Amino acid sequence: MTEERRINEELASLLQEFGDLKVKYREEKEKNDAIELGIESKIATKYDSLISELKRQNDQYEGELKSIKFEKEQYEESSNRKIQILQKKVDSLTNNYNNMKKRRDYDFEGFSNDIVMLRKKLKGLEKQILKYAPYDDHEYHLTNIVNETERQIDKVSNELRMLKAPFRERELFLDNIL
């Protein structure tokens, strides 16, 4: 019986210890649950604050992106307008250059024709002078005709050079631009 009693006492002590452990387990579980709830609450709060911060940053970056896109569109429109204006200027200058070149070519041909006509008139005058002028006066008239012709040729050549100069300057200017 002593053996039984000892076993019963051990059993009672084990049951008592089991009860104490059960109480401690519940207390620890409650503490653990409370800590878990606190941690979950902190995590949820942190998560919510991170989400709200990310949303705020996203809104800020979207606003910046919109303003950058607007500035880009404004810059592109301005650049396109400037390009169109410059293209029109280039086209206009090219047309003016081509027109001046044609006019210069026509004027040059006209002066060449004028020189040829003056020479023909000079020859005709020389023939008439030779026909009607006496021989002594003939040399005098020829000398005057030659001098007059030289002056007219020089005058026409100078006019031609003076008329060509601005065209050449413009042509060089346009060549440098283009």
C-alpha positions as CSV (number, residue, x, y, z in Angstrom):
1,M,0.0,0.0,0.0
2,T,2.8,2.3,0.5
3,E,3.7,1.7,-3.0
4,E,0.2,2.6,-4.1
5,R,0.2,5.6,-1.9
6,R,3.5,6.7,-3.2
7,I,2.2,6.3,-6.7
8,N,-1.0,8.2,-5.8
9,E,1.0,10.9,-4.2
10,E,3.2,11.1,-7.3
11,L,0.2,11.0,-9.4
12,A,-1.4,13.8,-7.3
13,S,1.8,15.8,-7.5
14,L,2.0,15.2,-11.3
15,L,-1.6,16.2,-11.6
16,Q,-0.9,19.3,-9.5
17,E,2.2,20.1,-11.7
18,F,0.1,19.4,-14.8
19,G,-2.5,21.8,-13.6
20,D,0.1,24.4,-12.8
21,L,1.7,23.9,-16.3
22,K,-1.7,24.2,-17.9
23,V,-2.3,27.5,-16.2
24,K,1.2,28.7,-17.1
25,Y,0.6,27.5,-20.7
26,R,-2.6,29.5,-20.9
27,E,-0.9,32.5,-19.4
28,E,2.0,32.2,-21.9
29,K,-0.4,31.6,-24.7
30,E,-2.4,34.7,-23.8
31,K,0.8,36.7,-23.6
32,N,1.9,35.3,-26.9
33,D,-1.5,36.0,-28.5
34,A,-1.4,39.6,-27.1
35,I,2.2,40.0,-28.5
36,E,1.1,38.6,-31.8
37,L,-1.9,41.0,-31.9
38,G,0.4,43.9,-31.1
39,I,2.9,42.8,-33.8
40,E,0.1,42.3,-36.3
41,S,-1.3,45.7,-35.4
42,K,2.1,47.4,-35.8
43,I,2.6,45.5,-39.1
44,A,-0.8,46.6,-40.3
45,T,-0.2,50.2,-39.2
46,K,3.2,50.2,-40.9
47,Y,1.8,48.5,-44.0
48,D,-1.0,51.1,-44.2
49,S,1.4,54.0,-43.7
50,L,3.7,52.5,-46.4
51,I,0.8,52.2,-48.8
52,S,-0.4,55.7,-48.1
53,E,3.2,57.0,-48.5
54,L,3.6,55.1,-51.8
55,K,0.3,56.4,-53.0
56,R,1.3,60.0,-52.2
57,Q,4.6,59.5,-54.0
58,N,2.8,57.9,-56.9
59,D,0.5,60.9,-57.1
60,Q,3.4,63.3,-56.9
61,Y,5.3,61.5,-59.6
62,E,2.3,61.4,-61.8
63,G,1.8,65.1,-61.4
64,E,5.5,65.7,-62.3
65,L,5.1,63.4,-65.3
66,K,2.1,65.3,-66.5
67,S,3.9,68.6,-66.2
68,I,7.0,67.2,-68.0
69,K,4.8,65.8,-70.7
70,F,3.0,69.2,-71.1
71,E,6.4,71.0,-71.2
72,K,7.6,68.5,-73.8
73,E,4.5,69.0,-75.9
74,Q,4.9,72.8,-75.7
75,Y,8.6,72.5,-76.6
76,E,7.8,70.2,-79.6
77,E,5.1,72.6,-80.8
78,S,7.5,75.6,-80.5
79,S,10.2,73.7,-82.2
80,N,7.9,72.6,-85.0
81,R,6.8,76.2,-85.5
82,K,10.4,77.4,-85.6
83,I,11.3,74.6,-88.0
84,Q,8.4,75.6,-90.3
85,I,9.3,79.2,-90.2
86,L,13.0,78.4,-90.9
87,Q,11.9,76.0,-93.7
88,K,9.8,78.8,-95.2
89,K,12.7,81.2,-95.0
90,V,15.1,78.6,-96.6
91,D,12.5,78.0,-99.4
92,S,12.1,81.8,-99.9
93,L,15.8,82.4,-99.9
94,T,16.3,79.5,-102.3
95,N,13.6,80.8,-104.6
96,N,15.1,84.3,-104.4
97,Y,18.5,82.9,-105.2
98,N,17.3,81.0,-108.2
99,N,15.4,84.0,-109.4
100,M,18.4,86.2,-109.0
101,K,20.6,83.7,-110.7
102,K,18.1,83.5,-113.7
103,R,17.9,87.3,-113.8
104,R,21.7,87.6,-113.7
105,D,22.0,85.1,-116.5
106,Y,19.4,87.0,-118.5
107,D,21.0,90.3,-117.7
108,F,24.4,89.0,-118.6
109,E,23.0,87.7,-121.9
110,G,21.4,91.0,-122.5
111,F,24.6,92.9,-121.9
112,S,26.5,90.5,-124.1
113,N,23.9,91.1,-126.8
114,D,24.1,94.9,-126.2
115,I,27.9,94.8,-126.7
116,V,27.5,92.7,-129.9
117,M,24.9,95.2,-131.1
118,L,27.2,98.2,-130.3
119,R,30.0,96.6,-132.2
120,K,27.8,96.0,-135.2
121,K,26.7,99.6,-135.0
122,L,30.3,100.7,-134.7
123,K,31.2,98.7,-137.8
124,G,28.3,100.2,-139.7
125,L,29.3,103.7,-138.6
126,E,32.9,103.0,-139.7
127,K,31.7,101.9,-143.1
128,Q,29.5,105.0,-143.4
129,I,32.4,107.3,-142.3
130,L,34.7,105.6,-144.7
131,K,32.2,106.2,-147.5
132,Y,31.4,109.8,-146.8
133,A,34.3,111.3,-144.9
134,P,37.4,112.7,-146.6
135,Y,40.6,110.7,-146.2
136,D,42.2,113.1,-143.7
137,D,39.1,113.4,-141.6
138,H,38.7,109.7,-142.0
139,E,41.6,108.9,-139.6
140,Y,40.3,111.5,-137.2
141,H,36.8,110.1,-137.2
142,L,38.1,106.6,-136.8
143,T,40.1,107.6,-133.8
144,N,37.1,109.3,-132.3
145,I,34.9,106.3,-133.1
146,V,37.5,103.9,-131.5
147,N,37.8,106.1,-128.4
148,E,34.0,106.4,-128.1
149,T,33.6,102.7,-128.6
150,E,36.2,102.0,-126.0
151,R,34.4,104.3,-123.6
152,Q,31.0,102.7,-124.3
153,I,32.5,99.2,-123.9
154,D,34.2,100.2,-120.6
155,K,31.0,101.8,-119.4
156,V,28.9,98.7,-120.3
157,S,31.6,96.4,-118.7
158,N,31.6,98.5,-115.5
159,E,27.8,98.5,-115.4
160,L,27.9,94.8,-115.9
161,R,30.4,94.3,-113.1
162,M,28.5,96.6,-110.8
163,L,25.2,94.8,-111.5
164,K,26.8,91.4,-111.0
165,A,28.5,92.3,-107.7
166,P,25.4,92.3,-105.5
167,F,24.2,89.1,-107.2
168,R,27.6,87.4,-106.5
169,E,27.5,88.7,-102.9
170,R,24.0,87.3,-102.4
171,E,25.0,84.1,-104.2
172,L,28.0,83.6,-101.9
173,F,25.9,84.5,-98.9
174,L,23.2,81.9,-99.9
175,D,25.9,79.3,-100.7
176,N,27.2,79.8,-97.2
177,I,23.8,79.5,-95.7
178,L,22.8,76.4,-97.7
